[in-house]
């Protein structure tokens, strides 16, 4: 991974963590959500984001809510 890719991953991770810390209006998204890592494809067009949800019993419903909010999070991250 190049230095530029590492910087881009770190920035995406920081922005997404801030957005999640402020919370989403979706009642399915509950618990503490942490961004665990970001990886980019070689062409930098796609980023895969890993998240951790605590407590574990909220994970299935929270992940469903996060998948539904992906477009919103993507737009908010790109604005920043």
C-alpha positions in Angstrom: 0.0 0.0 0.0 1.4 3.4 -1.0 1.7 6.3 1.4 -1.1 8.0 -0.5 -3.4 5.0 -0.1 -2.6 4.8 3.6 -3.5 8.5 4.0 -6.7 8.1 2.1 -7.7 5.1 4.2 -7.0 6.9 7.4 -9.0 10.0 6.3 -12.0 7.8 5.3 -11.8 6.0 8.6 -11.7 9.3 10.6 -14.6 10.8 8.8 -16.8 7.7 9.1 -16.0 7.4 12.8 -17.1 11.0 13.3 -20.3 10.5 11.4 -21.1 7.3 13.4 -20.2 9.0 16.7 -22.8 11.7 16.0 -25.4 8.9 15.4 -27.9 8.1 12.8 -31.6 8.6 13.0 -32.3 4.9 12.2 -33.6 3.2 15.3 -32.0 -0.1 14.1 -28.5 1.3 14.6 -27.8 0.8 18.3 -24.8 0.2 20.5 -21.2 1.3 20.2 -20.0 1.2 16.6 -16.3 1.4 15.8 -14.6 1.6 12.4 -11.9 -1.1 12.5 -10.3 -0.6 9.2 -10.6 0.6 5.6 -9.1 -1.0 2.5 -9.0 0.4 -1.0 -9.0 -1.4 -4.4 -6.0 -0.7 -6.5 -7.9 1.8 -8.7 -9.1 3.6 -5.5 -12.7 3.5 -6.7 -14.0 1.2 -3.9 -13.3 1.2 -0.2 -14.3 -1.6 2.1 -15.0 -0.6 5.6 -14.8 -2.9 8.6 -16.9 -2.1 11.7 -17.3 -3.6 15.1 -20.6 -3.4 17.1 -20.8 -3.7 20.8 -22.7 -5.3 22.5 -22.8 -8.3 20.2 -26.6 -8.9 20.5 -27.2 -5.6 18.6 -24.9 -6.6 15.7 -27.4 -8.2 13.2 -29.9 -5.3 13.4 -27.3 -2.6 13.5 -25.5 -4.0 10.5 -28.8 -4.1 8.6 -29.3 -0.4 9.5 -25.8 0.5 8.5 -26.2 -1.2 5.1 -29.4 0.8 4.6 -27.6 4.0 5.6 -24.6 3.3 3.3 -25.6 5.8 0.6 -26.2 8.5 3.2 -22.8 7.8 4.8 -21.1 7.8 1.5 -22.5 11.2 0.5 -21.7 12.7 3.9 -18.1 11.4 3.8 -17.6 12.7 0.2 -18.7 16.2 1.2 -16.0 16.3 3.9 
